[in-house]
Amino acid sequence: MPDMDGNIEAKQSHADVEQKTEGFFLKGSNSLEWGMKDRLARIFNPVSGHTVMLAFDHGYIMGPTS
């Protein structure tokens, strides 16, 4: 039985060691997957965390809707 082999060191969970997380420059984005972080890193400036977003109105190209 694996729980009775006497290997105490392997059973320790190391609760006294702090978890290390690599920070991402956007607040609240640490838990996102790498693909979303990659896309956000292309939109936001990593130094300032700012971006410019322009609203695009589809009515300008397609004309008014009925």
N, C-alpha and C positions, 0 to 999 in steps of 0.2 A: 504494500500500500504506500503511495507516495507521501501521505501525511504522517507516516510513522517511521520514516527513514532516519530521523534525527538530524537532518540538515537544517539547523535553525537559521543560519545566515541567509539561505535562499527564501525563507518565509518572511523575512522582515520587509515591510512596505516602505521604509525610509520616509516616514511622515515628517521627520524633522528637516528634510531637504526641501527648499523652496522650489516651486515649479518655474522653469525659465521659459518665457515666451518672447519671441522676437517681435518687437514693436513695429507697427505699420504707421506711417505718418498721418493717416486719417483717423480721427477719433471714432472709436466704436467699430473699427474694421479688422481687428485682430483675429476674429473667429471666422472670417470669410475664407473661402477656398482660394487657391492660388490663381485661378483663372479670373475671378472677379477682382482680386487685388491687382492683377496685371492690367486689366482694362481701366480700373480706377487710377492706376499710376500713370496711364497715358493721358488722362483727362485733367487730373489735379497736379499742381505744381508741388513737388515734394518739399521745397524749402519753405514756402509760405502756406501751403494747404489750400490756396485759393484757385478758383477756376472762373472761366467766362462761359456762360451758357446763353445761347441765343434761341429765342422762340421761333419756330418755323411754322408758318400758317399754310396749310395745304390749300386753302381757298385762293391763295395768291397764284398758284400754278394751275389748279383745276377749275378755277372759277367758283362762283357761289353755288351752294347746294340748293336744291329745290325744297 
